[in-house]
Every structure is written in C-alpha cells, then in structure tokens.
Amino acid sequence: MSDWWSALSLFDKIIWLITIPVTVIFIIELILTFAGMDSNSDLNADFDGDLDSSSGDGAPFQLFTFRNFINFFLGFGWSVIALKSTITNQLLLVVTAAAIGLVLVAIVMYLFFWLTGMAQDGSMDLRNAVRKTAEVYLTIPPRKTGIGKVHIRLQGNIRELDAVTLGESLKSGEFVTVTDIVDGRLLLVEKMN
C-alpha cells in the first residue's frame, strides 16, 4: 500500500485525498438518509412566539449545500480517477471531471425535487368536492336554515363534512351533488335528479 502511495504523483495524491473522505461521507449520508436520519429535523419546544426559519420543507432547492458539495466532489474525484488513463491533459481532465461533478449535482437535485413533489401533505382541499356525489348522513335543513352532514369520497377517503342546501330539506340516505363551497368550510349541495 505504501509503495502504491509513494508511486503516485502529487496530482494523484490530491485527487485521492479528496475522493476517499468524500466517498466515506457520502456513504454515511446515504445510510443516514435511508435510516430516516437525514438533515430534515423537527423542533419540539414549549414557548410563546414565532419561529422564523428559512430552511425546511418549504425552502426552495439550493445549489450550495453540504449534500451538493459532497456530490460534486464525489463525481469529480471518481471521474478523474476513471478518466486519468484516457485523458492525458490534466487541465482537460479537471474540466471534464468538474463538468461530470456538476451533472451529478444536477441529477441529484432533480431527483430530490421530483421525490418531494410526490409527497402528499394530507390536507383536504374542499374544492375537490365540487361536482361530486355525496350521501346525506344527518338531515340538511331547507334554504340554508341549518347545517347537516354528508359522507363524501374525497381525495381517496370517505369524509364526513358539514353541508347546506338552497332547496328543500334533504333526508338521511338521500344522494346529493356538491355544487359549491360556502365560507370555505361548508358544502353547498342539491338533490340528485
């Protein structure tokens, strides 16, 4: 091993000194990510006031992060090692490896962007109920004089929601169509024809 290290040029030693630690950090980061211990963290505290944080799930993707730094040098280092025998000009080799490192960062950023786009927040959007069929659960009083309840399949789940009608009273078991949302929280329904 020491003979191999001694035989390396200064350029090769620098590349290996970059590549080995970055690879180890990448493997540790990968294991922690799959174990659910990546950089996203929760804060649990008991106090009054506001907490302003520019990072987290709502933050836009950033170019200069520790993960991107590691990914760039991982792609850069292994590209230099892999292409060293093919590209003899060191400047061209470094430029090519830097381009490969940037492409790797772009690919990883795109994958994380795509994966976070697949996540669902689980919150219910009542606008998805409009023009859907529901079943009256608790009688809905006539002409918006009171609130009843309906069962409706919304976003893959059966929900029990408050409802009003402009028409006559709607009895339990009747099927209705959602026509609008009232005050952002009530379904406006009418009897199905």
C-alpha positions as CSV (number, residue, x, y, z in Angstrom):
1,M,0.0,0.0,0.0
2,S,2.8,2.4,0.9
3,D,4.6,1.6,-2.3
4,W,1.4,2.4,-4.3
5,W,1.0,5.7,-2.4
6,S,4.7,6.6,-2.9
7,A,4.4,6.0,-6.7
8,L,1.6,8.4,-7.1
9,S,2.2,11.9,-8.4
10,L,1.2,14.9,-6.3
11,F,-1.8,15.4,-8.6
12,D,-3.0,11.8,-8.0
13,K,-2.4,12.1,-4.2
14,I,-4.5,15.3,-4.1
15,I,-7.3,13.6,-6.0
16,W,-7.3,10.5,-3.8
17,L,-7.2,12.7,-0.6
18,I,-10.3,14.4,-1.9
19,T,-12.1,11.3,-3.2
20,I,-11.7,8.9,-0.3
21,P,-13.1,11.2,2.5
22,V,-15.9,12.4,0.3
23,T,-16.9,8.9,-0.6
24,V,-16.9,7.9,3.1
25,I,-19.1,10.9,3.9
26,F,-21.4,10.1,1.0
27,I,-21.8,6.5,2.2
28,I,-22.6,7.7,5.8
29,E,-25.0,10.3,4.5
30,L,-26.7,7.7,2.3
31,I,-27.1,5.3,5.2
32,L,-28.5,8.0,7.4
33,T,-30.9,9.1,4.7
34,F,-32.3,5.6,4.3
35,A,-32.5,5.2,8.0
36,G,-34.6,8.4,8.2
37,M,-31.9,10.4,10.0
38,D,-31.1,12.9,7.2
39,S,-30.8,16.7,7.6
40,N,-34.5,17.4,7.9
41,S,-35.2,17.8,11.6
42,D,-38.2,18.7,13.8
43,L,-38.1,21.2,16.6
44,N,-40.0,20.4,19.7
45,A,-40.3,23.3,22.2
46,D,-42.8,24.9,24.5
47,F,-42.8,28.7,24.3
48,D,-44.9,31.6,23.1
49,G,-43.8,33.5,20.0
50,D,-42.9,32.9,16.4
51,L,-40.1,30.8,15.0
52,D,-38.8,32.1,11.6
53,S,-36.8,29.6,9.7
54,S,-35.7,29.9,6.1
55,S,-35.0,26.2,5.7
56,G,-37.1,23.2,5.8
57,D,-39.7,21.6,3.6
58,G,-40.9,24.9,2.2
59,A,-37.5,26.2,1.3
60,P,-36.5,26.2,-2.4
61,F,-33.8,23.9,-3.6
62,Q,-30.4,25.5,-3.0
63,L,-27.3,25.0,-5.0
64,F,-24.7,25.5,-2.3
65,T,-25.5,22.8,0.3
66,F,-23.3,20.3,2.1
67,R,-25.0,17.4,0.2
68,N,-24.3,19.1,-3.2
69,F,-20.7,19.8,-2.1
70,I,-20.2,16.1,-1.4
71,N,-22.0,15.0,-4.6
72,F,-19.9,17.4,-6.7
73,F,-16.6,16.2,-5.3
74,L,-17.7,12.5,-5.4
75,G,-18.4,12.9,-9.2
76,F,-15.3,15.0,-9.7
77,G,-12.9,12.7,-7.8
78,W,-14.1,9.4,-9.3
79,S,-14.2,10.9,-12.8
80,V,-10.6,12.0,-12.5
81,I,-9.6,8.5,-11.3
82,A,-11.6,6.8,-14.0
83,L,-10.6,9.0,-16.9
84,K,-7.0,9.6,-16.0
85,S,-5.7,6.9,-18.4
86,T,-8.0,8.2,-21.2
87,I,-7.4,11.9,-20.9
88,T,-3.7,12.7,-20.5
89,N,-4.0,16.5,-20.5
90,Q,-4.5,17.4,-16.8
91,L,-6.4,20.6,-17.5
92,L,-8.8,18.9,-19.8
93,L,-9.2,16.1,-17.3
94,V,-10.1,18.5,-14.4
95,V,-12.5,20.4,-16.6
96,T,-14.2,17.2,-17.8
97,A,-14.4,15.9,-14.2
98,A,-15.8,19.2,-13.0
99,A,-18.5,19.0,-15.7
100,I,-19.3,15.5,-14.6
101,G,-19.5,16.6,-11.0
102,L,-21.9,19.4,-11.9
103,V,-24.1,17.0,-13.9
104,L,-24.2,14.7,-10.9
105,V,-25.3,17.6,-8.6
106,A,-28.0,18.5,-11.2
107,I,-29.2,14.9,-11.3
108,V,-29.4,14.5,-7.6
109,M,-31.1,17.9,-7.2
110,Y,-33.7,16.9,-9.8
111,L,-34.3,13.5,-8.1
112,F,-34.9,15.2,-4.7
113,F,-37.1,17.8,-6.4
114,W,-39.1,15.0,-8.1
115,L,-39.4,12.9,-4.9
116,T,-40.6,15.8,-2.8
117,G,-43.2,16.6,-5.5
118,M,-44.5,13.1,-5.0
119,A,-45.1,13.7,-1.3
120,Q,-48.6,14.5,-0.2
121,D,-49.3,16.8,2.7
122,G,-52.6,15.0,3.6
123,S,-54.6,18.2,3.9
124,M,-58.1,18.3,2.5
125,D,-59.0,20.7,-0.3
126,L,-62.7,21.2,-0.3
127,R,-62.6,22.4,-3.9
128,N,-62.1,18.8,-4.9
129,A,-65.6,18.1,-3.7
130,V,-67.4,20.3,-6.2
131,R,-69.5,18.2,-8.7
132,K,-69.0,15.0,-6.7
133,T,-71.8,12.8,-5.3
134,A,-72.3,12.6,-1.5
135,E,-74.8,10.8,0.8
136,V,-76.7,12.7,3.4
137,Y,-75.8,11.5,6.9
138,L,-77.6,14.0,9.1
139,T,-80.6,15.8,7.7
140,I,-79.8,19.1,5.9
141,P,-82.4,21.8,6.8
142,P,-84.0,23.7,3.9
143,R,-82.9,27.0,2.4
144,K,-79.6,27.3,4.4
145,T,-81.5,27.5,7.7
146,G,-79.2,25.0,9.3
147,I,-76.3,22.6,8.8
148,G,-76.4,18.9,8.1
149,K,-73.7,16.4,7.3
150,V,-72.8,14.3,4.3
151,H,-70.5,11.4,3.6
152,I,-68.3,12.0,0.5
153,R,-65.3,10.3,-1.0
154,L,-62.7,13.0,-1.2
155,Q,-59.0,12.6,-2.1
156,G,-59.2,8.8,-1.6
157,N,-61.0,8.8,1.8
158,I,-64.6,8.9,3.0
159,R,-65.1,12.2,4.8
160,E,-68.0,13.4,7.0
161,L,-68.5,17.1,6.1
162,D,-70.9,19.9,7.0
163,A,-73.4,20.8,4.3
164,V,-76.2,23.2,3.5
165,T,-78.8,23.4,0.7
166,L,-80.7,26.2,-1.0
167,G,-83.6,23.8,-1.7
168,E,-85.9,21.7,0.4
169,S,-84.8,19.6,3.3
170,L,-82.6,16.6,2.5
171,K,-83.1,13.5,4.5
172,S,-80.6,10.9,5.7
173,G,-79.7,8.4,3.0
174,E,-80.5,10.7,0.0
175,F,-77.8,11.3,-2.6
176,V,-76.8,14.8,-3.4
177,T,-74.3,16.7,-5.7
178,V,-71.9,19.2,-4.3
179,T,-72.4,22.5,-6.3
180,D,-70.2,24.9,-4.4
181,I,-68.2,25.7,-1.2
182,V,-69.7,28.2,1.2
183,D,-67.4,30.2,3.6
184,G,-64.5,27.9,2.8
185,R,-65.9,25.2,5.1
186,L,-69.4,24.2,4.1
187,L,-70.5,22.1,1.1
188,L,-73.5,23.6,-0.8
189,V,-75.4,20.6,-2.1
190,E,-78.5,19.9,-4.1
191,K,-80.6,16.7,-4.5
192,M,-79.6,14.5,-7.4
193,N,-82.1,14.2,-10.2
